[in-house]
C-alpha cells in the first residue's frame, strides 16, 4: 500500500502481463460451463432442456448474492500480503478442484446425476466469487491513470480472449475425440488445470505492485450497496453490460447446438467458437488505440453495434454455408473484443472516482456488484437459450442423436442469432446515457492531490 494514499501512474509491462494471467482462470470458468454444461445435461445425462437450463442458471445466480459480500470482505481485509492477492491463490485452487468434480459424477440415475452437478457447480460458483471479485477490484487500486487502465484492460482482454479461445476451442475437441463416458471428464480435468495456471500466475505476477489505499468504508454492506446503486454512471454502465452478458451467454450456449444439431457437424463447434473469439487477439490492441485517441464510451458504442449486428447476420449466413457463418461469427468476435475491453476499463474509473471523492474504499463493493451482474447475465443466457429450445420442442437424449423436429431447428437458430441481437439493441438505451469521461476522472485526481473534494 502506498503510504500517502496516492496510486501509481503508468505500470511496467510485467505488471500488466502478471495481472492479465488471472483471465486464464476467469475465461476458462466463464466459458466452458456456458458452452458445454447445457449439452452435457441434455445430450449426456438426458435431462429436459428447461430443467437443464435451471441447473446451469441457479448456481451462478447464487453469485449475484455472494459477489457483493465477497467484495465487502476483501475491502476489509488486513492481510499483510495485500487486500486482494491472497484471495487469488486460495480461491483459485478451490475453484479448480470443484470444477474437475462437476464432470466426474455419476451419469445415472438421472436425479442423482443432476444433484451432483448442482452441488459441485454451486461450490464452483462460491469459490469463483472469492477469486473474481478481488481480482477485478485490483485495477482501481493499481493505478490512477485513466489511459493506463485501458492499457491494463487491453492485456487482460487479450489474455482473456486467448483463454476463452483455448478453453472453449479445445474442450469440444477433447469431448469429441474420446468415448462419450470419458470425454466430458477429460474436459473437467483440462479446464481445472487452466484455472490453476491462471490463479497462480496472477498471484505471483502481481507481487510487489504498489496499491492505492482509499481508506476504510464505514457502515453496513446494505448501506454501501445503496450508495453504489445511487451512482448514476456506474448504474448505467452496469445495466448495459449485464444485458450484453445475457446476449453473449445465449450465443455461447447456442454454439454447440448450431454446429452439432443445426449444421450436423460436431467438429464445427470448435471452428465456430474460434471464429467468435479469435479476432479479439488481433483487434484488442486496435480497440485500445481507438479508446486512447477518441474515448472509451465511443469505442463501446461502435463495438456493440458490431456485436449485435453480427449476431443478427448469423441468422442469414447459417442458411448459406458453414464458411459464411464462420465469417459473420468473426464480425461478432471483433465487436465482442471491444464490448469486453471498454466497459472493463470504465468500471475502475467509476470505483476510483468514488474513492477519491469520499475517501472511503468501496472498490470491492463496486466490483462485487459488477461481477454479480455479469455472472447473472452469463448464467441467465443459457437459461434463456434453454427456454427457447424447450419452446421449440427440443428432444433430449443420452447419446446426442435424437432426431429434432423443424421447430427445434428454428429455435436453435433464433436463440443463437435473433435473441442476442434484440438484447444488444436494448442495451443502447442505457449506454448512450453514460457520461463519465477522462476530464471528470482527472478532475477527481487533481482534487484529491490538493486535499479537497470537488
Phi and psi in degrees as a GROMACS rama.xvg file:
@    title "Ramachandran Plot"
@    xaxis  label "Phi"
@    yaxis  label "Psi"
@TYPE xy
-77.4159  137.671  UNK-2
-70.3549  -33.1549  UNK-3
-91.1282  0.699939  UNK-4
79.9499  5.80647  UNK-5
-101.729  138.851  UNK-6
-91.7427  164.282  UNK-7
-72.4831  164.466  UNK-8
-95.1725  -104.167  UNK-9
-72.8144  132.464  UNK-10
-94.2562  151.326  UNK-11
-67.0962  154.474  UNK-12
-60.0774  -33.0813  UNK-13
-62.6369  -35.1709  UNK-14
-68.0267  -40.1275  UNK-15
-64.2079  -44.3151  UNK-16
-65.4073  -43.4305  UNK-17
-61.5896  -46.1051  UNK-18
-62.5029  -41.6263  UNK-19
-63.0733  -25.1347  UNK-20
-60.5295  -25.368  UNK-21
-60.6147  -22.4197  UNK-22
-70.6556  -15.7963  UNK-23
-62.6833  -40.7561  UNK-24
-72.9759  -47.728  UNK-25
-67.5845  -36.6382  UNK-26
-66.9352  -43.4562  UNK-27
-65.2301  -46.7429  UNK-28
-71.3049  -33.8695  UNK-29
-73.4255  -19.9885  UNK-30
-99.5071  -53.8503  UNK-31
-64.1075  -43.3111  UNK-32
-60.1569  -40.4101  UNK-33
-68.4105  -25.2816  UNK-34
-89.6471  -42.3897  UNK-35
-119.231  -15.944  UNK-36
-68.4213  -39.0836  UNK-37
-64.289  -47.4433  UNK-38
-60.9323  -34.9042  UNK-39
-59.8958  -42.5825  UNK-40
-72.1934  -43.4086  UNK-41
-80.9282  -38.1547  UNK-42
-113.192  7.20198  UNK-43
-123.94  -44.9449  UNK-44
-93.4154  -10.3746  UNK-45
73.4083  27.7206  UNK-46
-89.0451  137.338  UNK-47
-56.8144  147.551  UNK-48
-57.8138  -43.7883  UNK-49
-62.1337  -46.0468  UNK-50
-66.9313  -38.3432  UNK-51
-61.8349  -39.9408  UNK-52
-61.4046  -40.2153  UNK-53
-64.814  -39.5638  UNK-54
-63.7872  -38.9489  UNK-55
-70.6636  -35.307  UNK-56
-77.2767  -47.1099  UNK-57
-61.3092  -47.1951  UNK-58
-60.5838  -39.1153  UNK-59
-73.5663  -30.3748  UNK-60
-63.4872  -28.1699  UNK-61
-57.0171  -34.3166  UNK-62
-64.1552  -25.0097  UNK-63
-59.2267  -35.3857  UNK-64
-83.1839  -41.6463  UNK-65
-76.9444  -33.932  UNK-66
-59.1484  -46.01  UNK-67
-62.0053  -33.1642  UNK-68
-66.6699  -43.549  UNK-69
-61.322  -38.7564  UNK-70
-63.8614  -42.7733  UNK-71
-63.9387  -41.0572  UNK-72
-63.4265  -43.4084  UNK-73
-70.9353  -31.4656  UNK-74
-58.5249  -37.1368  UNK-75
-95.6889  3.92835  UNK-76
-65.5901  138.974  UNK-77
-119.105  23.0205  UNK-78
-59.2428  131.162  UNK-79
-62.484  -19.7224  UNK-80
-82.804  -2.05476  UNK-81
125.511  158.202  UNK-82
-69.2254  -35.2428  UNK-83
-110.187  -39.6051  UNK-84
-55.3387  -44.6448  UNK-85
-57.7027  -28.9204  UNK-86
-65.397  -31.8804  UNK-87
-60.0001  -46.2518  UNK-88
-75.275  -49.1775  UNK-89
-64.4095  -49.6039  UNK-90
-70.1962  -32.5395  UNK-91
-64.0751  -42.4026  UNK-92
-63.8452  -44.3985  UNK-93
-61.7254  -40.5896  UNK-94
-62.6376  -43.6235  UNK-95
-61.9791  -44.6619  UNK-96
-62.6982  -46.4835  UNK-97
-65.2636  -35.4702  UNK-98
-66.144  -42.5097  UNK-99
-60.2035  -33.1483  UNK-100
-69.9893  -25.547  UNK-101
-53.2326  -46.5269  UNK-102
-95.9213  5.79692  UNK-103
-98.8566  6.12358  UNK-104
-82.6181  179.913  UNK-105
-71.0829  153.169  UNK-106
-98.0672  -10.0196  UNK-107
-158.042  156.939  UNK-108
-64.8126  160.761  UNK-109
-58.1027  -41.7192  UNK-110
-64.0004  -42.5676  UNK-111
-65.7016  -41.3905  UNK-112
-62.5523  -43.1404  UNK-113
-65.2422  -40.5053  UNK-114
-63.6245  -40.823  UNK-115
-58.5243  -45.8081  UNK-116
-63.2515  -43.3242  UNK-117
-60.7993  -47.7013  UNK-118
-66.2967  -46.8483  UNK-119
-69.9747  -35.3869  UNK-120
-70.3399  -34.1299  UNK-121
-64.292  -41.1476  UNK-122
-62.4387  -40.616  UNK-123
-59.4074  -47.1835  UNK-124
-61.2663  -37.783  UNK-125
-66.22  -47.7168  UNK-126
-62.7325  -39.4557  UNK-127
-63.8087  -36.6142  UNK-128
-58.6981  -41.6708  UNK-129
-81.9346  -7.47343  UNK-130
-93.906  -51.4848  UNK-131
-66.2969  -44.737  UNK-132
-64.3668  -51.1335  UNK-133
-59.6672  -37.3808  UNK-134
-63.2706  -48.5084  UNK-135
-71.8664  -21.1399  UNK-136
-71.5796  -24.2959  UNK-137
-63.1924  -38.6411  UNK-138
-58.2451  -33.7354  UNK-139
-65.307  -23.2  UNK-140
-104.023  -11.7163  UNK-141
-83.1688  -27.8205  UNK-142
-155.557  150.957  UNK-143
-97.6561  -8.76934  UNK-144
-79.2314  127.116  UNK-145
-60.0499  -47.5662  UNK-146
-75.9238  -29.6553  UNK-147
-63.5806  -33.3792  UNK-148
-65.8985  -33.7647  UNK-149
-66.8836  -41.8858  UNK-150
-63.4686  -41.1834  UNK-151
-61.9308  -41.8951  UNK-152
-72.4684  -25.9075  UNK-153
-62.6685  -46.1789  UNK-154
-63.2192  -44.2274  UNK-155
-63.2512  -44.8028  UNK-156
-70.1457  -33.9333  UNK-157
-63.9437  -45.8786  UNK-158
-68.1479  -37.1215  UNK-159
-59.4361  -44.8392  UNK-160
-62.707  -40.9848  UNK-161
-64.8279  -41.6478  UNK-162
-64.4903  -42.9042  UNK-163
-63.5694  -40.9416  UNK-164
-62.744  -46.5626  UNK-165
-70.2966  -50.5233  UNK-166
-66.9637  -45.2398  UNK-167
-77.4744  -26.7557  UNK-168
-84.6156  -39.9223  UNK-169
-81.1684  -34.1791  UNK-170
-57.8655  -48.517  UNK-171
-61.6025  -34.3838  UNK-172
-66.4562  -40.3261  UNK-173
-62.337  -46.5107  UNK-174
-58.6995  -43.821  UNK-175
-76.1402  -19.8814  UNK-176
-83.9453  -14.4086  UNK-177
-115.359  161.258  UNK-178
-55.7047  150.64  UNK-179
-58.4131  -31.2281  UNK-180
-76.0084  -16.1329  UNK-181
-110.755  -20.6858  UNK-182
-58.5184  -51.3403  UNK-183
-67.7028  -34.2113  UNK-184
-63.0581  -41.0609  UNK-185
-64.7302  -36.5826  UNK-186
-60.4595  -43.8291  UNK-187
-59.6822  -43.1224  UNK-188
-68.019  -41.8598  UNK-189
-60.4302  -47.6985  UNK-190
-68.7802  -36.3258  UNK-191
-59.3436  -40.0487  UNK-192
-64.5022  -39.9918  UNK-193
-63.0553  -41.4571  UNK-194
-62.2566  -44.1605  UNK-195
-60.6458  -43.644  UNK-196
-59.3523  -46.4926  UNK-197
-67.56  -42.5109  UNK-198
-64.2078  -46.3283  UNK-199
-66.4498  -40.245  UNK-200
-61.4695  -43.976  UNK-201
-67.8577  -40.8843  UNK-202
-62.162  -46.0185  UNK-203
-75.6565  -37.6461  UNK-204
-72.5654  -18.2547  UNK-205
-102.607  8.94181  UNK-206
-67.606  142.756  UNK-207
81.7947  -1.00039  UNK-208
-81.0783  126.866  UNK-209
-67.3629  129.375  UNK-210
-113.035  135.385  UNK-211
-68.3238  142.253  UNK-212
-112.9  118.056  UNK-213
-90.1075  -5.8684  UNK-214
98.373  170.666  UNK-215
-90.9531  133.738  UNK-216
-85.1307  126.721  UNK-217
-89.2483  176.504  UNK-218
85.6441  172.39  UNK-219
-79.6662  168.554  UNK-220
-60.5595  -40.3073  UNK-221
-59.6806  -41.232  UNK-222
-65.2669  -41.1076  UNK-223
-65.6551  -39.3785  UNK-224
-64.6075  -37.2681  UNK-225
-65.7894  -38.3082  UNK-226
-64.5712  -45.7408  UNK-227
-63.8505  -41.3545  UNK-228
-64.1842  -25.4337  UNK-229
-82.931  -5.73614  UNK-230
-79.3687  105.644  UNK-231
-59.2859  -50.4051  UNK-232
-64.006  -40.5754  UNK-233
-62.8078  -42.6573  UNK-234
-61.7485  -43.2879  UNK-235
-64.8183  -42.739  UNK-236
-64.4285  -42.2174  UNK-237
-63.5255  -47.1427  UNK-238
-59.5734  -43.1572  UNK-239
-58.7751  -48.222  UNK-240
-67.4037  -38.2163  UNK-241
-65.9019  -43.3637  UNK-242
-61.6222  -41.3033  UNK-243
-70.7272  -33.5217  UNK-244
-63.3658  -37.7282  UNK-245
-60.6247  -43.7453  UNK-246
-63.7921  -46.4528  UNK-247
-64.8908  -39.8116  UNK-248
-60.5119  -39.5231  UNK-249
-66.4572  -41.4337  UNK-250
-64.7669  -44.2129  UNK-251
-61.2305  -41.7433  UNK-252
-63.0918  -27.8838  UNK-253
-87.4955  -14.5551  UNK-254
-55.1194  -52.2899  UNK-255
-65.2883  -37.0804  UNK-256
-69.3989  -40.2528  UNK-257
-62.7067  -46.5299  UNK-258
-71.3468  -49.5168  UNK-259
-79.9154  -38.7449  UNK-260
-100.285  -50.6293  UNK-261
-69.4237  -47.1244  UNK-262
-91.6359  -14.7286  UNK-263
70.1213  29.1156  UNK-264
-137.892  99.7849  UNK-265
-60.3535  -35.9253  UNK-266
-64.1491  -19.1018  UNK-267
-70.4481  -17.5185  UNK-268
-56.9703  -46.8821  UNK-269
-67.6779  -45.2013  UNK-270
-61.6562  -43.8975  UNK-271
-66.9012  -39.6474  UNK-272
-66.8127  -42.3746  UNK-273
-61.7297  -40.0782  UNK-274
-64.3021  -32.9822  UNK-275
-72.3408  -40.6519  UNK-276
-100.395  -33.2896  UNK-277
-52.4117  -42.6822  UNK-278
-57.5468  -24.6441  UNK-279
-59.834  -32.1883  UNK-280
-64.5155  -28.5222  UNK-281
-93.6129  -38.7734  UNK-282
-94.5377  -14.5121  UNK-283
-58.6203  -44.3902  UNK-284
-61.3232  -31.8041  UNK-285
-69.6652  -40.1232  UNK-286
-62.349  -36.8838  UNK-287
-60.8669  -47.7031  UNK-288
-62.6046  -38.0552  UNK-289
-62.2725  -44.7456  UNK-290
-63.7394  -38.0394  UNK-291
-71.1766  -34.7002  UNK-292
-80.2712  -37.7197  UNK-293
-110.46  -91.003  UNK-294
-167.791  151.258  UNK-295
-62.7922  -41.189  UNK-296
-62.3091  -44.3632  UNK-297
-63.1697  -41.3669  UNK-298
-61.8178  -38.2532  UNK-299
-65.5535  -40.4449  UNK-300
-63.1742  -48.5591  UNK-301
-64.7182  -44.0055  UNK-302
-65.0734  -32.681  UNK-303
-68.3333  -35.5749  UNK-304
-61.3877  -44.649  UNK-305
-65.3094  -38.8934  UNK-306
-63.1464  -51.4819  UNK-307
-71.1438  -43.2643  UNK-308
-63.8842  -40.7805  UNK-309
-64.0716  -39.5609  UNK-310
-60.1906  -43.7132  UNK-311
-65.6723  -37.0181  UNK-312
-65.0583  -27.3829  UNK-313
-63.0046  -24.7512  UNK-314
-62.5644  -34.0284  UNK-315
-80.2409  -47.5471  UNK-316
-70.5302  -26.1168  UNK-317
-70.6847  -14.8333  UNK-318
-83.7722  -16.4486  UNK-319
-91.6736  -62.5406  UNK-320
-167.224  164.156  UNK-321
-64.2679  -35.6144  UNK-322
-65.1578  -42.8262  UNK-323
-65.3093  -39.7407  UNK-324
-63.6096  -40.1624  UNK-325
-62.3411  -39.8812  UNK-326
-64.0485  -43.6996  UNK-327
-72.1148  -29.1521  UNK-328
-63.1024  -33.0553  UNK-329
-66.8543  -36.5755  UNK-330
-62.5811  -43.7919  UNK-331
-57.9263  -41.3488  UNK-332
-63.721  -37.4355  UNK-333
-63.3756  -44.0127  UNK-334
-67.0999  -38.6772  UNK-335
-60.5957  -39.2461  UNK-336
-58.9904  -48.0859  UNK-337
-69.7033  -36.568  UNK-338
-72.9672  -8.91205  UNK-339
-94.5419  -49.6965  UNK-340
-65.5754  -46.9356  UNK-341
-65.1331  -50.0651  UNK-342
-64.756  -33.3349  UNK-343
-68.4463  -26.8344  UNK-344
-81.4355  -24.9607  UNK-345
-81.8224  -29.0449  UNK-346
-57.088  -53.9795  UNK-347
-64.459  -24.9737  UNK-348
-59.2949  -46.2873  UNK-349
-64.7089  -45.8261  UNK-350
-65.9476  -41.1578  UNK-351
-69.5865  -40.4544  UNK-352
-61.977  -40.8318  UNK-353
-61.8387  -45.2221  UNK-354
-63.6144  -39.9515  UNK-355
-69.8728  -34.0802  UNK-356
-76.7365  -34.3097  UNK-357
-103.671  -19.7019  UNK-358
73.9517  12.7121  UNK-359
-118.683  142.014  UNK-360
-89.9963  104.156  UNK-361
-118.748  19.7258  UNK-362
-59.0084  -45.0478  UNK-363
-65.1892  -36.2648  UNK-364
-68.1726  -44.2804  UNK-365
-55.1617  -49.4365  UNK-366
-67.595  -37.2919  UNK-367
-62.1323  -42.689  UNK-368
-64.4676  -41.9908  UNK-369
-62.0801  -52.5676  UNK-370
-67.8186  -30.2323  UNK-371
-62.0626  -44.9552  UNK-372
-64.4015  -43.4848  UNK-373
-62.5192  -46.3825  UNK-374
-62.9441  -40.788  UNK-375
-61.9513  -44.715  UNK-376
-63.4942  -46.03  UNK-377
-66.2288  -31.6867  UNK-378
-75.9641  -36.6187  UNK-379
-70.9753  -25.337  UNK-380
-58.1403  -53.8066  UNK-381
-61.5211  -34.5467  UNK-382
-64.3868  -42.9676  UNK-383
-62.7309  -43.8191  UNK-384
-64.0089  -40.2017  UNK-385
-63.2594  -36.5524  UNK-386
-64.1851  -39.5344  UNK-387
-64.5806  -42.8799  UNK-388
-60.0311  -45.4079  UNK-389
-61.7666  -42.2872  UNK-390
-63.5816  -29.0928  UNK-391
-85.3272  -0.686221  UNK-392
80.0024  32.3935  UNK-393
-63.3573  136.955  UNK-394
-102.303  119.12  UNK-395
-81.7611  159.708  UNK-396
-157.639  175.854  UNK-397
-102.641  -4.36652  UNK-398
-123.036  -0.309824  UNK-399
70.9522  15.897  UNK-400
-112.393  11.3522  UNK-401
-63.0345  139.276  UNK-402
-77.9864  120.568  UNK-403
-93.0902  141.703  UNK-404
-71.628  163.985  UNK-405
-58.5653  -34.9097  UNK-406
-63.3028  -35.313  UNK-407
-69.6071  -38.5329  UNK-408
-63.8927  -39.1908  UNK-409
-64.862  -41.5545  UNK-410
-63.1159  -39.8916  UNK-411
-57.5888  -44.6936  UNK-412
-70.7494  -45.7593  UNK-413
-68.6902  -37.8726  UNK-414
-65.405  -29.6227  UNK-415
-82.2439  -32.5632  UNK-416
-112.507  -57.9009  UNK-417
-73.1388  -47.1792  UNK-418
-58.4235  -49.3581  UNK-419
-60.6985  -39.334  UNK-420
-62.5378  -41.3465  UNK-421
-64.1476  -42.1598  UNK-422
-63.1505  -42.7712  UNK-423
-61.5006  -40.703  UNK-424
-61.1511  -41.8018  UNK-425
-62.2454  -35.7032  UNK-426
-63.6033  -20.5983  UNK-427
-67.802  -23.4037  UNK-428
-61.231  -32.1121  UNK-429
-96.1569  -34.8252  UNK-430
-60.4656  -42.7804  UNK-431
-70.835  -12.1472  UNK-432
-95.7062  -2.77848  UNK-433
-70.885  137.731  UNK-434
-128.273  -13.4865  UNK-435
-65.0822  122.853  UNK-436
-129.822  -175.5  UNK-437
-61.9763  -38.5662  UNK-438
-61.0828  -40.88  UNK-439
-69.4399  -37.8852  UNK-440
-64.2276  -45  UNK-441
-65.7019  -34.6383  UNK-442
-64.8485  -38.9976  UNK-443
-66.0826  -40.0606  UNK-444
-63.7157  -44.3082  UNK-445
-62.8485  -41.9505  UNK-446
-65.8424  -36.65  UNK-447
-66.7902  -42.6075  UNK-448
-66.4773  -23.4837  UNK-449
-89.3086  -3.74935  UNK-450
75.5764  23.6462  UNK-451
-131.943  159.367  UNK-452
-94.6865  140.064  UNK-453
